[in-house]
Amino acid sequence: MSASSDNFVLKLAETDADLRAAQRLRYTVFVEELGGSGDLVDHENRLEKDKFDPFYDHLMLLDTNRSEGVENQVVGVYRLLRDDQMPQIGQYYTEGEYDISALKESGRKLLELGRSCLHPDYRGGAAMYLLWNGLADYVFKHGIEILFGTASFHGTDIDALAPSLSLLHHRHLAPEDIRVKARADHYQNMNLFAENDINRVAAMREVPSLIKGYLRLGGCVGEGAYVDHAFNTTDVCLVMDTEKLNATQRNIYTRGAK
């Protein structure tokens, strides 16, 4: 799978060097920028990695205008796991944070998304849409019906995040038949303010761009947030039913897909 637009190239990781390049970018974003950590993080080589990586597909966006070498050129990554791949490892990454029984019992084709990040120099431009185009291509190729995965607010100060979490709970909670729920050991209630007490504009302004992007596409969130002190994040689980996308949303999401 590959695609290009001017100086950008979109591909799935094929080699150990590709995977290391994805892990290097993840280290820059999740460890150096956001203060995260993990049992298998390699600080000496600046690689953010875990036990799930060998079993997943890794979608990569490269800028060929950057100096030669995949580690220098990778500017965006996505980690993907289809339901037919999951038995190799025995669980989804998301299951460490959320009970996803409703999705697994739905009988529909699932795709877990994770570890999505962009190099700081490429945020706010076309890079995220190019990654989404590649994701859309992957979704159609494999007949995916439901996409899901955790996405993060930076930090674990729930008081600061309360308006945004409450807004997501009131306005974007997933339908019951596909509603996942944060696990009890780290469960954080998101219903912290009555809807009428929320300054919706201010609250949405504090929602990370990736989460807002999924909401615009018709995505929704599970019940409860998961406070991840190791990664210094507060996570929500996003769920997107591809059948629920309206025509406008579908055009945004699939622009350039083939």
Disulfide bonds with the S-S distance in Angstrom:
none
